[in-house]
Amino acid sequence: MRHLEIIGEAARNLDIEFQKQNNTIPWNVIIGLRNVVIHDYMDIDINIIWQIITHDLKPLQNQILELLSAK
């Protein structure tokens, strides 16, 4: 979960214009997850975290790598 927090923190620090220009990435969802992990960690549904880890991180990584290679 610490890694999800770090990903969310990095997303939170991106310029809003950059986020808007790259709106295929769900920045608000990533940042929202960061907020839950940091502030509401006692109420986290571990099944949701597992779903994110097993299904969502690899596609996100691919999107980020594609974005980086285009710049």
Secondary structure, 3 states (H helix, E strand, C coil): CHHHHHHHHHHHCCCHHHHHHCCCCCHHHHHHHHHHHHHCHHHCCHHHHHHHHHHHHHHHHHHHHHHHHHC
